[in-house]
Amino acid sequence: MNPKVKFLTLTALLIAVGVLLPMVFHMLSFGGPMFLPMHIPVLVAGFLLPWQFAALVGITTPLLSSFLTGMPPVPTVFTMTAELFTYGITTSLLYRNFKKNTYVSMISAMLIGRLVSILANWILFNFVLGLPFKLTAFLYSMFVIGLPGIVIQILTIPPLVTLLVHRQANVHERSRNPVTLKG
């Protein structure tokens, strides 16, 4: 299969998961800010896709979800788009280009993405909404309320990525060396 077609297909699939997974969490009364379900497919995209496609997943997922479901709401969608864009690009560059392991790539992306989110929210509150930005309340929301989601991401994404990359390598190897049956 043409790599570009494969990347575009996987990009579309991860965007769809990024829209549907938060809907499932909300239907089951699990809060999005606590479990961070939209972050999962974006981080996975960073491992499986080149940075341009991972960035596309990070940008498109929150915007499409907001348009279709109202989650995340305006204006939060704009700061979340900046954060998820950063997750996709950073994870992909660290893992695929700089060959860092899954944990280093993901945790670095999560920290850098949160710094971008802090900056984006500071700009939003101070310059767009004209409201004071309360850093301690924001940090509490980001790291304490979001702790279950952070733990879920750290425990599930690296093994999932290892499984997917291993499976992809096996499929690729089988396609290059087909087994012929003798009858």
PEFENHU-V27403 format. One line per field, one symbol per residue. psi: psi as a letter, one per 40 degrees, with the letter a starting at -180 (. if undefined). burial: I if it has 9 or more other ideal C-beta (glycine too) atoms within 8 Angstrom, else O. A space follows every 10 residues. Layout:
psi->???
burial->???
This chain:
psi->ihdddddddd dddddddddd dddddddefh hdedefdddd dddddddeii dddddddddd ddddddddee hiiheddddd dddddddddd dddddddefi iddddddddd dddddddddd ddddddddef iihgdddddd dddddedddd dddddddddd dddddddddd ddddddgihh hh.
burial->OOOOOIIIOI IOOIIOIIIO IIIIIIOOOI OIOIIIIIII IIIIIIIIIO IOIIIIIIII IIIIIIOOIO IIOOIOIIII IIIIIIIIII IIIIIIOOOO OIOIIIIIII OIIIOIIIOI IIIIIIOOOO OOIOOOOIII IIIOIIOOII OIIIOIIIOI IIOIIOOIOO OOOIOOOOOO OOO
